[in-house]
Amino acid sequence: MIATLKSLPRRVAARSGPKPTASVLVVLSDAPFDGDATWNALRLAATLLDQGAEVRVFVMNDAIDLVRQGAMPEGAEFDLQAMLRALLPRGARLKICTTCVNRCGIGQGDVIPEAIMATMGDLAAWVVDSDRAVVF
């Protein structure tokens, strides 16, 4: 039987099955408490998880303060560290730049325990393995 143009899209869609889960890498690079970029990045990550995406968060550069124990400044509007930590039980994965931790003068014991120390090679692997990457 020859498919007509009218029936082709419907037939192709019927065969396509469930959409594969997308993987999104969110790279946090800016200072977390200067402006709203980190807050919006974490909101995006939560929304992506709500929509079934696989979320990976890599923290580097000035954003490393986000994973420093007790780093929330007095009077901060949002507890960004709590927002980050809330993503992890929902399936998000978190890695932080070891070089950045050392450069900022904080020891590995001074970061939140959920943080996985990582290298530029780990970030490169996540970039290659992710469907999308978003940098904040």
CNS distance restraints for C-alpha pairs under 8 A (distance, minus, plus):
assign (resid   3 and name CA) (resid   7 and name CA) 6.25 0.50 0.50
assign (resid   3 and name CA) (resid   8 and name CA) 6.05 0.50 0.50
assign (resid   4 and name CA) (resid   8 and name CA) 6.21 0.50 0.50
assign (resid   5 and name CA) (resid   9 and name CA) 7.57 0.50 0.50
assign (resid   6 and name CA) (resid  10 and name CA) 7.85 0.50 0.50
assign (resid   7 and name CA) (resid  11 and name CA) 6.15 0.50 0.50
assign (resid   8 and name CA) (resid  12 and name CA) 6.07 0.50 0.50
assign (resid   9 and name CA) (resid  13 and name CA) 6.06 0.50 0.50
assign (resid  10 and name CA) (resid  14 and name CA) 6.16 0.50 0.50
assign (resid  11 and name CA) (resid  15 and name CA) 6.51 0.50 0.50
assign (resid  12 and name CA) (resid  16 and name CA) 6.37 0.50 0.50
assign (resid  13 and name CA) (resid  17 and name CA) 7.78 0.50 0.50
assign (resid  21 and name CA) (resid  52 and name CA) 6.57 0.50 0.50
assign (resid  21 and name CA) (resid  53 and name CA) 5.55 0.50 0.50
assign (resid  21 and name CA) (resid  54 and name CA) 6.73 0.50 0.50
assign (resid  22 and name CA) (resid  52 and name CA) 7.77 0.50 0.50
assign (resid  22 and name CA) (resid  53 and name CA) 4.99 0.50 0.50
assign (resid  22 and name CA) (resid  54 and name CA) 6.06 0.50 0.50
assign (resid  22 and name CA) (resid 130 and name CA) 7.89 0.50 0.50
assign (resid  22 and name CA) (resid 131 and name CA) 6.17 0.50 0.50
assign (resid  23 and name CA) (resid  53 and name CA) 5.69 0.50 0.50
assign (resid  23 and name CA) (resid  54 and name CA) 4.47 0.50 0.50
assign (resid  23 and name CA) (resid  55 and name CA) 5.92 0.50 0.50
assign (resid  23 and name CA) (resid  56 and name CA) 7.59 0.50 0.50
assign (resid  23 and name CA) (resid 130 and name CA) 5.10 0.50 0.50
assign (resid  23 and name CA) (resid 131 and name CA) 5.24 0.50 0.50
assign (resid  23 and name CA) (resid 132 and name CA) 6.60 0.50 0.50
assign (resid  24 and name CA) (resid  53 and name CA) 6.94 0.50 0.50
assign (resid  24 and name CA) (resid  54 and name CA) 6.15 0.50 0.50
assign (resid  24 and name CA) (resid  55 and name CA) 5.10 0.50 0.50
assign (resid  24 and name CA) (resid  56 and name CA) 6.23 0.50 0.50
assign (resid  24 and name CA) (resid 130 and name CA) 5.69 0.50 0.50
assign (resid  24 and name CA) (resid 131 and name CA) 5.97 0.50 0.50
assign (resid  24 and name CA) (resid 132 and name CA) 4.86 0.50 0.50
assign (resid  24 and name CA) (resid 133 and name CA) 5.70 0.50 0.50
assign (resid  24 and name CA) (resid 134 and name CA) 7.55 0.50 0.50
assign (resid  25 and name CA) (resid  55 and name CA) 6.07 0.50 0.50
assign (resid  25 and name CA) (resid  56 and name CA) 4.75 0.50 0.50
assign (resid  25 and name CA) (resid  57 and name CA) 5.91 0.50 0.50
assign (resid  25 and name CA) (resid  58 and name CA) 7.40 0.50 0.50
assign (resid  25 and name CA) (resid 126 and name CA) 7.04 0.50 0.50
assign (resid  25 and name CA) (resid 127 and name CA) 6.94 0.50 0.50
assign (resid  25 and name CA) (resid 130 and name CA) 6.17 0.50 0.50
assign (resid  25 and name CA) (resid 131 and name CA) 7.97 0.50 0.50
assign (resid  25 and name CA) (resid 132 and name CA) 6.18 0.50 0.50
assign (resid  25 and name CA) (resid 133 and name CA) 4.53 0.50 0.50
assign (resid  25 and name CA) (resid 134 and name CA) 6.21 0.50 0.50
assign (resid  26 and name CA) (resid  41 and name CA) 7.31 0.50 0.50
assign (resid  26 and name CA) (resid  45 and name CA) 7.40 0.50 0.50
assign (resid  26 and name CA) (resid  55 and name CA) 7.36 0.50 0.50
assign (resid  26 and name CA) (resid  56 and name CA) 6.07 0.50 0.50
assign (resid  26 and name CA) (resid  57 and name CA) 4.82 0.50 0.50
assign (resid  26 and name CA) (resid  58 and name CA) 6.33 0.50 0.50
assign (resid  26 and name CA) (resid 133 and name CA) 5.89 0.50 0.50
assign (resid  26 and name CA) (resid 134 and name CA) 4.96 0.50 0.50
assign (resid  26 and name CA) (resid 135 and name CA) 5.91 0.50 0.50
assign (resid  26 and name CA) (resid 136 and name CA) 7.51 0.50 0.50
assign (resid  27 and name CA) (resid  57 and name CA) 5.86 0.50 0.50
assign (resid  27 and name CA) (resid  58 and name CA) 4.84 0.50 0.50
assign (resid  27 and name CA) (resid  59 and name CA) 6.02 0.50 0.50
assign (resid  27 and name CA) (resid  60 and name CA) 7.53 0.50 0.50
assign (resid  27 and name CA) (resid 133 and name CA) 7.34 0.50 0.50
assign (resid  27 and name CA) (resid 134 and name CA) 6.14 0.50 0.50
assign (resid  27 and name CA) (resid 135 and name CA) 4.63 0.50 0.50
assign (resid  27 and name CA) (resid 136 and name CA) 6.11 0.50 0.50
assign (resid  28 and name CA) (resid  38 and name CA) 6.92 0.50 0.50
assign (resid  28 and name CA) (resid  41 and name CA) 7.71 0.50 0.50
assign (resid  28 and name CA) (resid  57 and name CA) 7.29 0.50 0.50
assign (resid  28 and name CA) (resid  58 and name CA) 6.16 0.50 0.50
assign (resid  28 and name CA) (resid  59 and name CA) 4.84 0.50 0.50
assign (resid  28 and name CA) (resid  60 and name CA) 6.19 0.50 0.50
assign (resid  28 and name CA) (resid  63 and name CA) 5.81 0.50 0.50
assign (resid  28 and name CA) (resid 135 and name CA) 6.12 0.50 0.50
assign (resid  28 and name CA) (resid 136 and name CA) 5.04 0.50 0.50
assign (resid  29 and name CA) (resid  59 and name CA) 6.31 0.50 0.50
assign (resid  29 and name CA) (resid  60 and name CA) 5.14 0.50 0.50
assign (resid  29 and name CA) (resid  61 and name CA) 5.17 0.50 0.50
assign (resid  29 and name CA) (resid  62 and name CA) 5.86 0.50 0.50
assign (resid  29 and name CA) (resid  63 and name CA) 4.84 0.50 0.50
assign (resid  29 and name CA) (resid  64 and name CA) 7.73 0.50 0.50
assign (resid  29 and name CA) (resid 135 and name CA) 7.18 0.50 0.50
assign (resid  29 and name CA) (resid 136 and name CA) 5.88 0.50 0.50
assign (resid  30 and name CA) (resid  34 and name CA) 7.96 0.50 0.50
assign (resid  30 and name CA) (resid  37 and name CA) 7.65 0.50 0.50
assign (resid  30 and name CA) (resid  38 and name CA) 7.48 0.50 0.50
assign (resid  30 and name CA) (resid  61 and name CA) 6.85 0.50 0.50
assign (resid  30 and name CA) (resid  62 and name CA) 5.25 0.50 0.50
assign (resid  30 and name CA) (resid  63 and name CA) 4.95 0.50 0.50
assign (resid  30 and name CA) (resid 136 and name CA) 6.40 0.50 0.50
assign (resid  31 and name CA) (resid  38 and name CA) 7.90 0.50 0.50
assign (resid  31 and name CA) (resid  61 and name CA) 7.92 0.50 0.50
assign (resid  31 and name CA) (resid  62 and name CA) 4.61 0.50 0.50
assign (resid  31 and name CA) (resid  63 and name CA) 4.56 0.50 0.50
assign (resid  31 and name CA) (resid  64 and name CA) 7.65 0.50 0.50
assign (resid  31 and name CA) (resid  65 and name CA) 7.02 0.50 0.50
assign (resid  31 and name CA) (resid  66 and name CA) 7.93 0.50 0.50
assign (resid  32 and name CA) (resid  36 and name CA) 7.89 0.50 0.50
assign (resid  32 and name CA) (resid  37 and name CA) 7.33 0.50 0.50
assign (resid  32 and name CA) (resid  38 and name CA) 5.30 0.50 0.50
assign (resid  32 and name CA) (resid  39 and name CA) 7.71 0.50 0.50
assign (resid  32 and name CA) (resid  62 and name CA) 7.50 0.50 0.50
assign (resid  32 and name CA) (resid  63 and name CA) 5.35 0.50 0.50
assign (resid  32 and name CA) (resid  65 and name CA) 6.82 0.50 0.50
assign (resid  32 and name CA) (resid  66 and name CA) 5.94 0.50 0.50
assign (resid  32 and name CA) (resid  80 and name CA) 7.72 0.50 0.50
assign (resid  33 and name CA) (resid  38 and name CA) 7.62 0.50 0.50
assign (resid  33 and name CA) (resid  73 and name CA) 7.76 0.50 0.50
assign (resid  33 and name CA) (resid  76 and name CA) 7.61 0.50 0.50
assign (resid  36 and name CA) (resid  40 and name CA) 6.07 0.50 0.50
assign (resid  37 and name CA) (resid  41 and name CA) 6.09 0.50 0.50
assign (resid  37 and name CA) (resid 136 and name CA) 6.05 0.50 0.50
assign (resid  38 and name CA) (resid  42 and name CA) 6.16 0.50 0.50
assign (resid  38 and name CA) (resid  80 and name CA) 7.57 0.50 0.50
assign (resid  38 and name CA) (resid 136 and name CA) 6.65 0.50 0.50
assign (resid  39 and name CA) (resid  43 and name CA) 6.23 0.50 0.50
assign (resid  39 and name CA) (resid  78 and name CA) 7.72 0.50 0.50
assign (resid  39 and name CA) (resid  80 and name CA) 6.44 0.50 0.50
assign (resid  40 and name CA) (resid  44 and name CA) 6.06 0.50 0.50
assign (resid  41 and name CA) (resid  45 and name CA) 6.19 0.50 0.50
assign (resid  41 and name CA) (resid 136 and name CA) 6.61 0.50 0.50
assign (resid  42 and name CA) (resid  46 and name CA) 6.21 0.50 0.50
assign (resid  42 and name CA) (resid  80 and name CA) 7.80 0.50 0.50
assign (resid  42 and name CA) (resid  83 and name CA) 6.67 0.50 0.50
assign (resid  42 and name CA) (resid  84 and name CA) 6.45 0.50 0.50
assign (resid  43 and name CA) (resid  47 and name CA) 6.23 0.50 0.50
assign (resid  44 and name CA) (resid  48 and name CA) 6.07 0.50 0.50
assign (resid  45 and name CA) (resid  49 and name CA) 6.28 0.50 0.50
assign (resid  45 and name CA) (resid  55 and name CA) 6.55 0.50 0.50
assign (resid  45 and name CA) (resid  87 and name CA) 7.64 0.50 0.50
assign (resid  46 and name CA) (resid  50 and name CA) 6.26 0.50 0.50
assign (resid  46 and name CA) (resid  87 and name CA) 6.45 0.50 0.50
assign (resid  47 and name CA) (resid  51 and name CA) 6.32 0.50 0.50
assign (resid  48 and name CA) (resid  52 and name CA) 6.41 0.50 0.50
assign (resid  48 and name CA) (resid  53 and name CA) 5.31 0.50 0.50
assign (resid  48 and name CA) (resid  54 and name CA) 7.64 0.50 0.50
assign (resid  48 and name CA) (resid  55 and name CA) 7.10 0.50 0.50
assign (resid  49 and name CA) (resid  53 and name CA) 5.18 0.50 0.50
assign (resid  49 and name CA) (resid  54 and name CA) 6.63 0.50 0.50
assign (resid  49 and name CA) (resid  55 and name CA) 6.64 0.50 0.50
assign (resid  49 and name CA) (resid  90 and name CA) 7.27 0.50 0.50
assign (resid  49 and name CA) (resid  91 and name CA) 7.73 0.50 0.50
assign (resid  49 and name CA) (resid  92 and name CA) 7.59 0.50 0.50
assign (resid  54 and name CA) (resid  91 and name CA) 7.35 0.50 0.50
assign (resid  54 and name CA) (resid  92 and name CA) 6.72 0.50 0.50
assign (resid  55 and name CA) (resid  91 and name CA) 7.37 0.50 0.50
assign (resid  55 and name CA) (resid  92 and name CA) 4.85 0.50 0.50
assign (resid  55 and name CA) (resid  93 and name CA) 6.45 0.50 0.50
assign (resid  56 and name CA) (resid  92 and name CA) 5.63 0.50 0.50
assign (resid  56 and name CA) (resid  93 and name CA) 4.74 0.50 0.50
assign (resid  56 and name CA) (resid  94 and name CA) 6.05 0.50 0.50
assign (resid  56 and name CA) (resid  95 and name CA) 7.98 0.50 0.50
assign (resid  56 and name CA) (resid 126 and name CA) 7.92 0.50 0.50
assign (resid  57 and name CA) (resid  92 and name CA) 7.23 0.50 0.50
assign (resid  57 and name CA) (resid  93 and name CA) 6.06 0.50 0.50
assign (resid  57 and name CA) (resid  94 and name CA) 4.88 0.50 0.50
assign (resid  57 and name CA) (resid  95 and name CA) 6.39 0.50 0.50
assign (resid  58 and name CA) (resid  94 and name CA) 5.99 0.50 0.50
assign (resid  58 and name CA) (resid  95 and name CA) 4.96 0.50 0.50
assign (resid  58 and name CA) (resid  96 and name CA) 5.56 0.50 0.50
assign (resid  58 and name CA) (resid  97 and name CA) 7.47 0.50 0.50
assign (resid  58 and name CA) (resid 123 and name CA) 7.13 0.50 0.50
assign (resid  59 and name CA) (resid  63 and name CA) 5.97 0.50 0.50
assign (resid  59 and name CA) (resid  64 and name CA) 5.86 0.50 0.50
assign (resid  59 and name CA) (resid  94 and name CA) 7.78 0.50 0.50
assign (resid  59 and name CA) (resid  95 and name CA) 6.43 0.50 0.50
assign (resid  59 and name CA) (resid  96 and name CA) 4.67 0.50 0.50
assign (resid  59 and name CA) (resid  97 and name CA) 6.27 0.50 0.50
assign (resid  60 and name CA) (resid  64 and name CA) 5.39 0.50 0.50
assign (resid  60 and name CA) (resid  96 and name CA) 6.10 0.50 0.50
assign (resid  60 and name CA) (resid  97 and name CA) 5.20 0.50 0.50
assign (resid  60 and name CA) (resid 100 and name CA) 5.98 0.50 0.50
assign (resid  61 and name CA) (resid  97 and name CA) 7.85 0.50 0.50
assign (resid  61 and name CA) (resid 100 and name CA) 5.66 0.50 0.50
assign (resid  62 and name CA) (resid 100 and name CA) 7.99 0.50 0.50
assign (resid  64 and name CA) (resid  68 and name CA) 6.80 0.50 0.50
assign (resid  64 and name CA) (resid  96 and name CA) 7.33 0.50 0.50
assign (resid  64 and name CA) (resid  97 and name CA) 7.84 0.50 0.50
assign (resid  64 and name CA) (resid 100 and name CA) 6.85 0.50 0.50
assign (resid  64 and name CA) (resid 101 and name CA) 6.64 0.50 0.50
assign (resid  64 and name CA) (resid 104 and name CA) 7.96 0.50 0.50
assign (resid  65 and name CA) (resid  71 and name CA) 6.33 0.50 0.50
assign (resid  66 and name CA) (resid  71 and name CA) 6.85 0.50 0.50
assign (resid  66 and name CA) (resid  72 and name CA) 7.85 0.50 0.50
assign (resid  66 and name CA) (resid  80 and name CA) 7.05 0.50 0.50
assign (resid  66 and name CA) (resid  81 and name CA) 5.86 0.50 0.50
assign (resid  67 and name CA) (resid  71 and name CA) 7.63 0.50 0.50
assign (resid  67 and name CA) (resid  81 and name CA) 6.61 0.50 0.50
assign (resid  67 and name CA) (resid 111 and name CA) 5.31 0.50 0.50
assign (resid  67 and name CA) (resid 112 and name CA) 5.57 0.50 0.50
assign (resid  67 and name CA) (resid 115 and name CA) 7.29 0.50 0.50
assign (resid  68 and name CA) (resid 106 and name CA) 7.64 0.50 0.50
assign (resid  68 and name CA) (resid 110 and name CA) 5.90 0.50 0.50
assign (resid  68 and name CA) (resid 111 and name CA) 4.43 0.50 0.50
assign (resid  68 and name CA) (resid 112 and name CA) 6.27 0.50 0.50
assign (resid  69 and name CA) (resid 110 and name CA) 5.55 0.50 0.50
assign (resid  69 and name CA) (resid 111 and name CA) 5.19 0.50 0.50
assign (resid  69 and name CA) (resid 112 and name CA) 5.63 0.50 0.50
assign (resid  72 and name CA) (resid  76 and name CA) 6.84 0.50 0.50
assign (resid  72 and name CA) (resid  79 and name CA) 6.84 0.50 0.50
assign (resid  72 and name CA) (resid  80 and name CA) 7.74 0.50 0.50
assign (resid  72 and name CA) (resid  81 and name CA) 7.58 0.50 0.50
assign (resid  79 and name CA) (resid  83 and name CA) 6.43 0.50 0.50
assign (resid  80 and name CA) (resid  84 and name CA) 6.20 0.50 0.50
assign (resid  81 and name CA) (resid  85 and name CA) 6.12 0.50 0.50
assign (resid  82 and name CA) (resid  86 and name CA) 6.03 0.50 0.50
assign (resid  83 and name CA) (resid  87 and name CA) 6.77 0.50 0.50
assign (resid  84 and name CA) (resid  88 and name CA) 7.25 0.50 0.50
assign (resid  85 and name CA) (resid  89 and name CA) 7.78 0.50 0.50
assign (resid  85 and name CA) (resid 114 and name CA) 7.76 0.50 0.50
assign (resid  86 and name CA) (resid  90 and name CA) 7.26 0.50 0.50
assign (resid  87 and name CA) (resid  91 and name CA) 6.75 0.50 0.50
assign (resid  87 and name CA) (resid  92 and name CA) 5.49 0.50 0.50
assign (resid  88 and name CA) (resid  92 and name CA) 4.72 0.50 0.50
assign (resid  88 and name CA) (resid  93 and name CA) 6.24 0.50 0.50
assign (resid  88 and name CA) (resid  94 and name CA) 7.46 0.50 0.50
assign (resid  94 and name CA) (resid 114 and name CA) 7.51 0.50 0.50
assign (resid  94 and name CA) (resid 115 and name CA) 5.97 0.50 0.50
assign (resid  94 and name CA) (resid 116 and name CA) 6.37 0.50 0.50
assign (resid  95 and name CA) (resid 115 and name CA) 5.77 0.50 0.50
assign (resid  95 and name CA) (resid 116 and name CA) 4.64 0.50 0.50
assign (resid  95 and name CA) (resid 117 and name CA) 5.86 0.50 0.50
assign (resid  95 and name CA) (resid 118 and name CA) 5.83 0.50 0.50
assign (resid  96 and name CA) (resid 101 and name CA) 7.87 0.50 0.50
assign (resid  96 and name CA) (resid 115 and name CA) 6.31 0.50 0.50
assign (resid  96 and name CA) (resid 116 and name CA) 6.00 0.50 0.50
assign (resid  96 and name CA) (resid 117 and name CA) 5.16 0.50 0.50
assign (resid  96 and name CA) (resid 118 and name CA) 5.54 0.50 0.50
assign (resid  96 and name CA) (resid 119 and name CA) 7.93 0.50 0.50
assign (resid  97 and name CA) (resid 101 and name CA) 6.38 0.50 0.50
assign (resid  97 and name CA) (resid 117 and name CA) 6.10 0.50 0.50
assign (resid  97 and name CA) (resid 118 and name CA) 5.12 0.50 0.50
assign (resid  97 and name CA) (resid 119 and name CA) 5.69 0.50 0.50
assign (resid  97 and name CA) (resid 120 and name CA) 7.24 0.50 0.50
assign (resid  98 and name CA) (resid 102 and name CA) 6.29 0.50 0.50
assign (resid  98 and name CA) (resid 117 and name CA) 5.36 0.50 0.50
assign (resid  98 and name CA) (resid 118 and name CA) 5.53 0.50 0.50
assign (resid  98 and name CA) (resid 119 and name CA) 6.11 0.50 0.50
assign (resid  99 and name CA) (resid 103 and name CA) 5.96 0.50 0.50
assign (resid  99 and name CA) (resid 119 and name CA) 7.32 0.50 0.50
assign (resid 100 and name CA) (resid 104 and name CA) 5.97 0.50 0.50
assign (resid 101 and name CA) (resid 105 and name CA) 6.47 0.50 0.50
assign (resid 101 and name CA) (resid 106 and name CA) 5.61 0.50 0.50
assign (resid 101 and name CA) (resid 107 and name CA) 6.76 0.50 0.50
assign (resid 101 and name CA) (resid 108 and name CA) 7.18 0.50 0.50
assign (resid 102 and name CA) (resid 106 and name CA) 6.02 0.50 0.50
assign (resid 102 and name CA) (resid 107 and name CA) 6.63 0.50 0.50
assign (resid 106 and name CA) (resid 110 and name CA) 6.09 0.50 0.50
assign (resid 106 and name CA) (resid 111 and name CA) 7.70 0.50 0.50
assign (resid 107 and name CA) (resid 111 and name CA) 7.32 0.50 0.50
assign (resid 109 and name CA) (resid 113 and name CA) 7.82 0.50 0.50
assign (resid 111 and name CA) (resid 115 and name CA) 6.90 0.50 0.50
assign (resid 118 and name CA) (resid 122 and name CA) 5.92 0.50 0.50
assign (resid 118 and name CA) (resid 123 and name CA) 7.59 0.50 0.50
assign (resid 119 and name CA) (resid 123 and name CA) 6.57 0.50 0.50
assign (resid 120 and name CA) (resid 124 and name CA) 6.09 0.50 0.50
assign (resid 121 and name CA) (resid 125 and name CA) 6.17 0.50 0.50
assign (resid 122 and name CA) (resid 126 and name CA) 6.31 0.50 0.50
assign (resid 123 and name CA) (resid 127 and name CA) 6.16 0.50 0.50
assign (resid 124 and name CA) (resid 128 and name CA) 6.27 0.50 0.50
assign (resid 125 and name CA) (resid 129 and name CA) 6.04 0.50 0.50
assign (resid 126 and name CA) (resid 130 and name CA) 5.84 0.50 0.50
assign (resid 127 and name CA) (resid 132 and name CA) 7.92 0.50 0.50
assign (resid 127 and name CA) (resid 133 and name CA) 6.72 0.50 0.50
